[in-house]
Amino acid sequence: MKARNINGTSNHTCGCASWLKHWENFSGETAGLCVEKSCMSNATVGAHVQKEGVLDQHWYIIPLCSAHNNQQGEVIELYGNPTFVSANVSETCG
């Protein structure tokens, strides 16, 4: 699975205290390691991404480390099949 890190989303907010907490709240999981395929760093942010290679243009949140979150616009190869949580707050915490 691959995802594209979305540029210019840092001003988007939700009611969950952070996007990482948003991911935890709506995935039912606890963030651990960054979900980038070869990364062994802790996930420190909930990153805004789009699924790569599919027609779905929705925005999602996945847990990444700061280094991979800063690769804006880049395609990131993900480990396994991580949970994608909608970034649309009207569907989740809004």
N, C-alpha and C positions, 0 to 999 in steps of 0.2 A: 504494500500500500504506500502511496506517495501523497504528499500534501504540499500546497504552495503557501508560503508565509505571506500574508496580506500586508501591504504597505499602508501606512497612515491610519492605523486604528487605535493609537494610544489615547486619543481623546474620547473614545467610546467607554461608557461606564454601565455598571449594573448595580443592583442592590445587594450583592453578595459579599461586599468588602474587597474582593479582588476577583480577577478572572480565573485564577487558579482555584479559589474557593467555589466559584460558580461551577467549574468543571467537577469538583468533588461533590457539590450539592446535587447536581443533576445526573452524574454518572453513577452515583452510589459507591464510588471507589475512593481510595485515598491515593493522592499523588505520591509517587516514589521516584523512580529514575525518569529522566528525559526519555521520551518515546522515539527519538531519532535512533535509527538502526544500530549505530556503532557507539553511541554515547553512554558513558557510565557516570555522568554527573546527575545530581539531584534535579528534579523538575522544580523550578523556582517561579515560573510564570504560567499563566494560562494564555496560550498564543492563539491569535486569530488566524485561521487557515481556511483554504478551500481544498476540497478533494481534487486531486490531480487525475486526469485521464478519464473523467466521467462528465456527463452533461450537467450534473448538479452544481449550481453556482452559489449555493447558500454559504454563509459564513459559519464556521464551527470553532470550538475551543478544544485544544489538546494541551497536555502538560509538556512543556519544554524547559530546558535550561536557558539561562540568559543568552549564552553564546549562540545557540540555535535560533532563539527568538529574534536575535539581531540580524539574521540572514534574510532580511525582508525582500520579498519578491522571488526568493529562491525556492526550488523544489527540494523537499526534504524526504528522504526515504525513511519510512517508519518501521519500527520493530513490531512484528506480529500484526494484530488487527486491533489497534487501540480504539477506545470509545471516543466517538466524536459527539460533542454536546453542542446543541444549537447556541449560536451567539445572539439570536434574536430574543431580546428580553421580553417582548410581548408574548412569546411562546413559553417563557420560563419564569424568570423572577420579576418581571415587570408588572 
